[in-house]
Amino acid sequence: MVGYDPGAKGVARSPEEAALAGSAAGMVTRALISPFDVLKIRFQLQIESVSSQRPVGKYSGLFQASRCIYSEEGLSAFWKGHTPAQLLSICFGAVQFASFEFLTEVVHKTTAYDSQTAGVHFVCGGLAACSATVVCQPLDTLRTRFAAQGEPKVYSNLRHAVSTMCRSEGVLTFYRGLSPTLMAVFPYAGLQFFSYNVFKKLLAPPPKAGNSGGNLRSLICGSGAGVISKTITYPFDLFKKRLQVGGFEAARLHFGQVSSSTTRLTFTEEHIWGIQASSPVFPVQVRSYRGLLDCMTQIAREEGVRGFFKGLSPSLVKAALSTGFTFFWYEFFLNAMRNLRLEQRTNSLPEDQKER
């Protein structure tokens, strides 16, 4: 069970162990779910409706988008932005789980609440995710920019992206979309930990069965928690992505209409790619978002309520796999470290005490 457990046998886990297990879980999970993340971001940033029945944009469905990206950009496109995404996952996992273990322990020792109740996990999980978000937001913005760009690439590598963004947009651009992120991440992470706690207790094996099937149970409970939390909080994730790519219109031209949080412009091929003036010109409409409320209003007016849930299908698949694998690997690595620690303690005992 995640969180501080006063009834756990042996030495309580340290914040360092929680951070190490959380970062390892994030790293492994990120490598597995990256393709779904790229698909989700492409859907979220497409202004036109995402519909296989009436396709009007570049991407109209999960399988169509997968084939399109693969044929145009190759297999590696599904891992675009993987370096900043891995840094994000490692950093976020370490801060989130270390903070969660610390907060649940503080709650248990300083209040009358039990650290293993679902309500405590909701509050502590939300606060832990908010702290991790503030620390890791620049990496999330970089990940989004890399996943959003098509061909030819605007940013050649991580160093080029950081220097270009700092020079042309300023340091604060790395924190674009922070408001909707914090608004979404508290209930999202809180619901993840809340639902995981509830599912683990519902699917707990009989006392005599021990911990049989514990890893599979963690995967199933985590997947269910991910689907529930993602569905409820999804629109805020879409708002964040739209705001994060403001000032990044050049990389979005081949994907249809473009959203921007800075200005309203009309681009031509000459403006973007520097080709001859005699080349054909095609106007590209740029959405201008002045902030979170303006973003919400424009999406509702121009794209309808369904616009708030663009990319939900790959996002739910990703959420089920991501949350399931995250809790699975977190508990796996924690158990591995605990067993290693017990083995080291046993080996350090005198021979007569080992026999006892």
TIDO-711998 format. One line per field, with one value per residue (C-alpha): residue number from 1; residue in three letters; x, y, z. Coordinates in nm, 4 decimals, padded with zeros to 6 digits, always signed. Each point is the difference from the previous one (the first is absolute). Layout:
BEGIN
num <- NUM, ...
residu <- ALA, ...
c1 <- X, ...
c2 <- Y, ...
c3 <- Z, ...
! end
This chain:
BEGIN
num <- 1, 2, 3, 4, 5, 6, 7, 8, 9, 10, 11, 12, 13, 14, 15, 16, 17, 18, 19, 20, 21, 22, 23, 24, 25, 26, 27, 28, 29, 30, 31, 32, 33, 34, 35, 36, 37, 38, 39, 40, 41, 42, 43, 44, 45, 46, 47, 48, 49, 50, 51, 52, 53, 54, 55, 56, 57, 58, 59, 60, 61, 62, 63, 64, 65, 66, 67, 68, 69, 70, 71, 72, 73, 74, 75, 76, 77, 78, 79, 80, 81, 82, 83, 84, 85, 86, 87, 88, 89, 90, 91, 92, 93, 94, 95, 96, 97, 98, 99, 100, 101, 102, 103, 104, 105, 106, 107, 108, 109, 110, 111, 112, 113, 114, 115, 116, 117, 118, 119, 120, 121, 122, 123, 124, 125, 126, 127, 128, 129, 130, 131, 132, 133, 134, 135, 136, 137, 138, 139, 140, 141, 142, 143, 144, 145, 146, 147, 148, 149, 150, 151, 152, 153, 154, 155, 156, 157, 158, 159, 160, 161, 162, 163, 164, 165, 166, 167, 168, 169, 170, 171, 172, 173, 174, 175, 176, 177, 178, 179, 180, 181, 182, 183, 184, 185, 186, 187, 188, 189, 190, 191, 192, 193, 194, 195, 196, 197, 198, 199, 200, 201, 202, 203, 204, 205, 206, 207, 208, 209, 210, 211, 212, 213, 214, 215, 216, 217, 218, 219, 220, 221, 222, 223, 224, 225, 226, 227, 228, 229, 230, 231, 232, 233, 234, 235, 236, 237, 238, 239, 240, 241, 242, 243, 244, 245, 246, 247, 248, 249, 250, 251, 252, 253, 254, 255, 256, 257, 258, 259, 260, 261, 262, 263, 264, 265, 266, 267, 268, 269, 270, 271, 272, 273, 274, 275, 276, 277, 278, 279, 280, 281, 282, 283, 284, 285, 286, 287, 288, 289, 290, 291, 292, 293, 294, 295, 296, 297, 298, 299, 300, 301, 302, 303, 304, 305, 306, 307, 308, 309, 310, 311, 312, 313, 314, 315, 316, 317, 318, 319, 320, 321, 322, 323, 324, 325, 326, 327, 328, 329, 330, 331, 332, 333, 334, 335, 336, 337, 338, 339, 340, 341, 342, 343, 344, 345, 346, 347, 348, 349, 350, 351, 352, 353, 354, 355, 356
residu <- MET, VAL, GLY, TYR, ASP, PRO, GLY, ALA, LYS, GLY, VAL, ALA, ARG, SER, PRO, GLU, GLU, ALA, ALA, LEU, ALA, GLY, SER, ALA, ALA, GLY, MET, VAL, THR, ARG, ALA, LEU, ILE, SER, PRO, PHE, ASP, VAL, LEU, LYS, ILE, ARG, PHE, GLN, LEU, GLN, ILE, GLU, SER, VAL, SER, SER, GLN, ARG, PRO, VAL, GLY, LYS, TYR, SER, GLY, LEU, PHE, GLN, ALA, SER, ARG, CYS, ILE, TYR, SER, GLU, GLU, GLY, LEU, SER, ALA, PHE, TRP, LYS, GLY, HIS, THR, PRO, ALA, GLN, LEU, LEU, SER, ILE, CYS, PHE, GLY, ALA, VAL, GLN, PHE, ALA, SER, PHE, GLU, PHE, LEU, THR, GLU, VAL, VAL, HIS, LYS, THR, THR, ALA, TYR, ASP, SER, GLN, THR, ALA, GLY, VAL, HIS, PHE, VAL, CYS, GLY, GLY, LEU, ALA, ALA, CYS, SER, ALA, THR, VAL, VAL, CYS, GLN, PRO, LEU, ASP, THR, LEU, ARG, THR, ARG, PHE, ALA, ALA, GLN, GLY, GLU, PRO, LYS, VAL, TYR, SER, ASN, LEU, ARG, HIS, ALA, VAL, SER, THR, MET, CYS, ARG, SER, GLU, GLY, VAL, LEU, THR, PHE, TYR, ARG, GLY, LEU, SER, PRO, THR, LEU, MET, ALA, VAL, PHE, PRO, TYR, ALA, GLY, LEU, GLN, PHE, PHE, SER, TYR, ASN, VAL, PHE, LYS, LYS, LEU, LEU, ALA, PRO, PRO, PRO, LYS, ALA, GLY, ASN, SER, GLY, GLY, ASN, LEU, ARG, SER, LEU, ILE, CYS, GLY, SER, GLY, ALA, GLY, VAL, ILE, SER, LYS, THR, ILE, THR, TYR, PRO, PHE, ASP, LEU, PHE, LYS, LYS, ARG, LEU, GLN, VAL, GLY, GLY, PHE, GLU, ALA, ALA, ARG, LEU, HIS, PHE, GLY, GLN, VAL, SER, SER, SER, THR, THR, ARG, LEU, THR, PHE, THR, GLU, GLU, HIS, ILE, TRP, GLY, ILE, GLN, ALA, SER, SER, PRO, VAL, PHE, PRO, VAL, GLN, VAL, ARG, SER, TYR, ARG, GLY, LEU, LEU, ASP, CYS, MET, THR, GLN, ILE, ALA, ARG, GLU, GLU, GLY, VAL, ARG, GLY, PHE, PHE, LYS, GLY, LEU, SER, PRO, SER, LEU, VAL, LYS, ALA, ALA, LEU, SER, THR, GLY, PHE, THR, PHE, PHE, TRP, TYR, GLU, PHE, PHE, LEU, ASN, ALA, MET, ARG, ASN, LEU, ARG, LEU, GLU, GLN, ARG, THR, ASN, SER, LEU, PRO, GLU, ASP, GLN, LYS, GLU, ARG
c1 <- +00.0000, +00.1299, +00.0268, +00.1126, -00.1175, +00.0333, -00.0806, +00.2710, +00.2502, +00.3667, +00.1634, -00.2192, +00.1000, +00.2019, -00.0791, +00.3167, -00.1318, -00.3360, +00.1745, +00.2199, -00.2913, -00.2161, +00.2637, +00.0686, -00.3727, -00.0365, +00.2933, -00.1222, -00.3601, +00.0931, +00.1881, -00.3057, -00.2753, +00.1754, -00.1864, -00.3373, +00.1267, +00.1061, -00.3406, -00.1816, +00.1955, -00.0540, -00.3773, -00.0104, +00.1751, -00.2193, -00.2620, -00.2173, -00.2330, +00.1542, -00.2568, +00.0321, -00.3586, +00.0585, +00.3765, +00.0869, +00.3384, +00.3294, -00.0779, -00.3397, +00.0519, +00.2441, +00.1041, -00.0105, +00.2256, +00.2410, +00.0283, +00.0374, +00.2764, +00.1830, -00.0131, +00.1004, +00.2463, +00.1075, -00.0166, +00.2246, -00.2687, -00.1931, +00.2878, +00.0402, +00.0969, +00.0968, +00.3054, -00.1877, -00.2904, +00.2295, +00.1529, -00.3530, -00.1118, +00.3073, -00.0173, -00.3784, -00.0056, +00.2741, -00.1553, -00.3578, +00.0530, +00.2553, -00.2414, -00.2922, +00.1801, +00.1127, -00.3457, -00.1835, +00.2501, -00.0459, -00.3785, +00.0123, +00.2373, -00.1473, -00.3746, -00.2691, -00.0378, +00.1193, +00.2635, -00.1475, -00.3504, -00.1090, -00.0787, +00.3510, +00.1446, -00.2107, +00.1280, +00.3611, +00.0098, -00.1283, +00.2474, +00.2891, -00.0844, -00.0252, +00.3465, +00.1369, -00.1750, +00.1580, +00.3436, -00.0455, -00.2134, +00.2916, +00.0672, -00.3696, -00.0018, +00.3086, -00.1561, -00.3141, +00.1947, +00.2014, -00.3042, -00.1959, +00.2509, -00.0186, +00.2504, +00.2227, +00.0798, +00.0145, +00.2155, +00.2867, +00.0761, -00.0695, +00.2766, -00.1148, -00.3593, +00.0950, +00.2244, -00.2509, -00.2936, +00.1971, +00.1253, -00.3252, -00.2696, +00.1637, +00.0456, -00.3643, -00.1025, +00.1040, -00.2875, -00.2704, -00.3125, +00.0964, -00.3392, -00.2145, +00.2654, -00.0241, -00.3792, -00.0039, +00.2857, -00.1353, -00.3306, +00.1636, +00.2763, -00.2289, -00.2519, +00.2808, +00.1177, -00.3577, -00.1222, +00.3122, -00.0508, -00.3666, +00.0679, +00.2880, -00.2257, -00.2867, +00.2283, +00.2015, +00.0590, -00.1236, +00.2302, +00.1187, +00.0955, +00.2800, +00.1057, -00.0615, -00.0576, +00.1046, +00.1782, -00.2898, -00.2422, +00.2086, -00.0111, -00.3786, -00.0750, +00.2338, -00.1564, -00.3508, +00.1155, +00.1627, -00.3122, -00.2277, +00.2294, +00.0876, -00.3620, -00.1045, +00.2915, +00.0796, -00.1142, +00.2606, +00.2739, -00.1201, -00.0023, +00.3555, +00.1230, -00.1643, +00.1637, +00.3409, +00.0421, -00.0706, +00.2741, +00.0729, -00.2149, +00.2676, +00.0150, -00.3780, -00.0760, -00.0221, -00.2525, -00.2779, -00.1190, +00.2329, -00.0620, +00.2003, +00.0013, +00.1787, -00.1293, -00.2209, +00.1996, -00.0231, +00.3016, +00.1199, +00.2526, +00.2440, -00.0304, +00.0624, +00.2327, +00.1752, -00.0920, -00.0438, -00.2687, -00.1523, -00.0915, -00.3685, -00.1292, -00.2327, -00.1569, +00.0089, -00.2385, +00.1644, -00.2016, +00.0966, -00.0520, +00.0444, -00.0123, -00.1806, -00.3531, +00.0379, +00.1307, -00.3006, -00.2442, +00.1443, +00.0130, -00.3612, -00.1185, +00.1974, +00.0442, -00.2921, -00.0040, +00.1581, +00.3027, +00.0786, +00.0504, +00.2108, +00.2554, -00.1910, +00.0154, +00.3820, +00.0167, -00.2146, +00.2085, +00.3109, -00.1451, -00.0939, +00.3445, +00.1904, -00.1672, -00.0156, +00.3667, +00.1032, -00.1555, +00.1083, +00.3657, -00.0022, -00.1097, +00.2273, +00.3095, -00.0986, -00.0368, +00.3338, +00.1754, -00.1703, +00.1038, +00.3543, +00.0117, -00.1306, +00.2558, +00.2810, -00.1199, -00.0170, +00.3498, +00.1366, -00.1296, +00.2312, -00.0339, -00.1732, -00.2713, -00.0545, -00.0729, -00.2632
c2 <- +00.0000, +00.3449, +00.2693, -00.0152, -00.3232, -00.0058, -00.3710, -00.0995, -00.2549, +00.0884, +00.3396, +00.2687, +00.1082, +00.3187, +00.2997, -00.0858, -00.3493, +00.1418, +00.2508, -00.2695, -00.2390, +00.2815, +00.1150, -00.3567, -00.0640, +00.3208, -00.0846, -00.3496, +00.1120, +00.2931, -00.2222, -00.2253, +00.2602, +00.2677, -00.0791, +00.0605, +00.3284, +00.1217, -00.0950, +00.1736, +00.3228, +00.0025, -00.0378, +00.2665, +00.2572, -00.0568, +00.2738, -00.1943, -00.2702, -00.3416, -00.2308, -00.3090, +00.0434, +00.3575, +00.0482, +00.3679, +00.0243, -00.1766, -00.2579, -00.1671, -00.3036, -00.2028, -00.2485, +00.2566, +00.2342, -00.2835, -00.0949, +00.3642, +00.0775, -00.3221, +00.0558, +00.3671, +00.0085, -00.3577, -00.2231, +00.2282, +00.2721, -00.1872, +00.0739, +00.3667, +00.2035, -00.3168, +00.1549, +00.2853, -00.2387, -00.2454, +00.2784, +00.1122, -00.3493, -00.0677, +00.3376, -00.0045, -00.3553, +00.0712, +00.3215, -00.1284, -00.3284, +00.1404, +00.2846, -00.2414, -00.2290, +00.3019, +00.1615, -00.3191, -00.0539, +00.3583, -00.0366, -00.3235, +00.1341, +00.3484, -00.0512, -00.2448, -00.1301, -00.3420, +00.0303, -00.2954, +00.1417, +00.0939, +00.3606, +00.0591, -00.1511, +00.2380, +00.3129, -00.1148, -00.1337, +00.3298, +00.2087, -00.2289, +00.0307, +00.3797, +00.0217, -00.2276, +00.2050, +00.3281, -00.1630, -00.1777, +00.2414, +00.1181, -00.3612, -00.0516, +00.3056, -00.1278, -00.3467, +00.1536, +00.2125, -00.2996, -00.2263, +00.2732, +00.0846, -00.1707, -00.0007, +00.1912, +00.0354, +00.3376, -00.1281, -00.2352, -00.1049, +00.0860, +00.2592, +00.1749, +00.0090, +00.1523, +00.2668, +00.0900, +00.0273, +00.2087, +00.2345, +00.0471, -00.0409, +00.0535, -00.2253, +00.0237, -00.1890, -00.3215, +00.0545, +00.0547, -00.1940, -00.0296, +00.1269, -00.2635, -00.2590, +00.0638, +00.0171, -00.3387, -00.1778, +00.0282, -00.1808, -00.2250, -00.1291, +00.0091, -00.2197, -00.2312, -00.0646, -00.0024, -00.2522, -00.2133, -00.0173, -00.0976, -00.2626, -00.1547, -00.0448, -00.1370, -00.2505, -00.0879, -00.3769, -00.1998, +00.0256, -00.3586, +00.0529, +00.2421, +00.2338, -00.2393, +00.1788, +00.3313, +00.1307, -00.0807, +00.1560, +00.3203, +00.0133, -00.0487, +00.2449, +00.2598, -00.0325, +00.0494, +00.2996, +00.1534, -00.0284, +00.1551, +00.2909, +00.0788, +00.0071, +00.2445, +00.2431, -00.0336, +00.3461, +00.1752, -00.2055, +00.1148, +00.3661, -00.0377, -00.1442, +00.2772, +00.2680, -00.1709, +00.0178, +00.3725, +00.1630, -00.3352, +00.0360, -00.0861, -00.3631, -00.0375, +00.1115, -00.3464, -00.1082, +00.2413, +00.3064, +00.1276, +00.1185, +00.2765, +00.1665, +00.3089, +00.1479, -00.0484, -00.0352, -00.1321, -00.1976, -00.0880, -00.2577, +00.2811, +00.1258, -00.3372, -00.1918, +00.2866, -00.1216, +00.2142, +00.2646, -00.1539, -00.3138, -00.0526, +00.1682, -00.1685, +00.1901, -00.1620, +00.1168, +00.0488, -00.0204, +00.2664, -00.0889, +00.2805, -00.2378, -00.2965, +00.1450, +00.1285, -00.3405, -00.1750, +00.2472, -00.0230, -00.3796, -00.0205, +00.2503, -00.1280, -00.3717, -00.0784, -00.1992, -00.2936, +00.2221, -00.0290, -00.3744, -00.0156, -00.2764, -00.1687, -00.3490, -00.0271, +00.1885, -00.2584, -00.2847, +00.1877, +00.0800, -00.3624, -00.1242, +00.2899, -00.0017, -00.3779, -00.0402, +00.2861, -00.1572, -00.3458, +00.0983, +00.2242, -00.2822, -00.2423, +00.2134, +00.0712, -00.3731, -00.0669, +00.2585, -00.1314, -00.3586, +00.1141, +00.1887, -00.3025, -00.2238, +00.2385, +00.0118, -00.3791, -00.0371, +00.2432, -00.2101, -00.2482, -00.3626, -00.1131, +00.2654, -00.0956, -00.3601, +00.1194
c3 <- +00.0000, -00.0879, +00.2662, +00.3602, +00.1615, +00.3801, +00.0055, -00.2461, +00.1223, +00.0022, -00.0422, -00.1573, -00.3491, -00.0229, -00.2259, -00.1945, -00.0741, -00.1054, -00.2302, -00.1542, -00.0534, -00.1384, -00.2482, -00.1149, -00.0434, -00.2001, -00.2258, -00.0896, -00.0443, -00.2243, -00.2438, -00.0323, -00.0429, -00.2074, -00.3296, +00.1652, +00.1409, -00.3457, -00.1458, +00.2846, -00.0452, -00.3779, +00.0540, +00.2699, -00.2179, -00.3066, -00.0284, -00.2476, +00.1244, +00.0666, -00.1593, -00.2175, -00.1269, -00.1244, -00.0360, -00.0495, +00.1691, -00.0484, +00.2682, +00.0176, +00.2201, +00.2037, -00.2683, -00.2825, +00.1987, +00.0801, -00.3682, -00.1039, +00.2496, -00.0830, -00.3775, +00.0142, +00.2895, +00.0660, +00.3066, +00.2047, -00.0141, +00.2691, +00.2354, -00.0965, +00.3013, +00.1846, +00.1672, +00.1722, +00.0592, +00.1773, +00.2067, +00.0831, +00.1029, +00.2121, +00.1720, +00.0435, +00.1332, +00.2532, +00.1333, -00.0027, +00.1835, +00.2468, +00.0810, +00.0278, +00.2438, +00.2032, +00.0092, +00.0985, +00.2815, +00.1221, -00.0083, +00.1972, +00.2670, +00.0439, -00.0504, +00.1010, -00.3562, -00.1113, -00.2737, -00.1887, -00.0527, -00.3519, +00.0972, +00.1330, -00.3159, -00.2120, +00.1766, +00.0348, -00.3566, -00.1386, +00.2013, -00.0920, -00.3707, +00.0242, +00.1512, -00.2722, -00.2688, +00.1099, -00.0021, -00.3342, -00.2059, -00.2230, -00.1004, -00.0764, -00.2294, -00.1829, -00.0338, -00.1501, -00.2489, -00.1238, -00.0294, -00.1807, -00.2736, -00.3359, -00.2852, -00.0550, +00.3670, +00.1698, +00.2867, -00.0822, +00.3574, +00.3631, +00.0288, -00.3180, +00.1261, +00.3360, -00.1520, -00.2734, +00.2386, +00.2505, -00.2694, -00.1944, +00.2666, +00.3388, +00.3027, +00.1071, -00.3148, +00.1757, +00.2433, -00.2602, +00.0885, +00.3687, +00.1257, -00.1745, +00.0819, +00.3740, -00.0209, -00.1697, +00.1720, +00.3556, -00.0654, -00.2603, +00.2265, +00.3014, -00.1803, -00.1115, +00.3554, +00.1328, -00.2589, +00.0314, +00.3771, -00.0403, -00.2697, +00.1974, +00.3014, -00.2098, -00.1730, +00.3095, +00.0283, +00.3028, +00.3043, -00.0395, -00.3644, +00.0869, -00.2803, -00.2882, -00.3289, +00.1511, -00.3104, -00.2340, +00.2470, +00.0043, -00.3808, -00.0158, +00.2807, -00.1466, -00.3454, +00.1367, +00.2034, -00.3075, -00.2175, +00.2638, +00.0839, -00.3628, -00.1193, +00.2708, -00.0388, -00.3711, -00.1258, +00.2159, -00.1622, -00.3411, +00.1100, +00.1250, -00.3298, -00.2039, +00.2156, +00.0020, -00.3781, -00.0261, -00.2098, -00.1622, -00.3122, -00.2582, +00.1074, -00.0118, -00.3578, -00.1530, +00.2632, -00.1046, +00.1879, +00.2693, +00.3538, +00.1616, +00.3390, -00.1285, -00.3256, -00.3047, -00.3213, -00.3541, -00.1187, -00.3490, -00.1060, -00.0677, +00.3557, +00.1542, -00.2240, -00.1856, -00.3493, -00.3106, -00.0061, -00.3132, +00.1956, +00.0750, +00.3103, +00.2423, +00.2897, +00.3411, +00.2681, +00.3372, +00.3197, +00.2525, +00.3663, +00.2528, +00.2942, +00.1479, -00.0020, -00.3566, -00.1083, +00.1559, -00.1579, -00.3511, +00.0022, +00.1201, -00.2636, -00.3009, +00.0714, +00.2287, +00.3221, -00.1834, -00.0552, +00.3719, -00.0437, -00.3162, +00.0340, +00.2823, -00.1540, -00.0164, +00.3278, +00.1789, -00.1404, +00.1058, +00.3450, +00.0649, -00.1012, +00.1546, +00.3411, +00.0119, -00.0873, +00.2303, +00.3093, -00.1135, -00.0414, +00.3079, +00.2262, -00.1866, +00.0584, +00.3611, +00.0687, -00.1722, +00.2173, +00.3132, -00.0774, -00.0724, +00.3280, +00.1939, -00.1698, +00.0920, +00.3613, +00.0128, -00.1425, +00.2586, +00.2915, +00.1805, -00.1110, +00.3213, -00.0396, -00.3666, +00.1058, +00.2455
! end
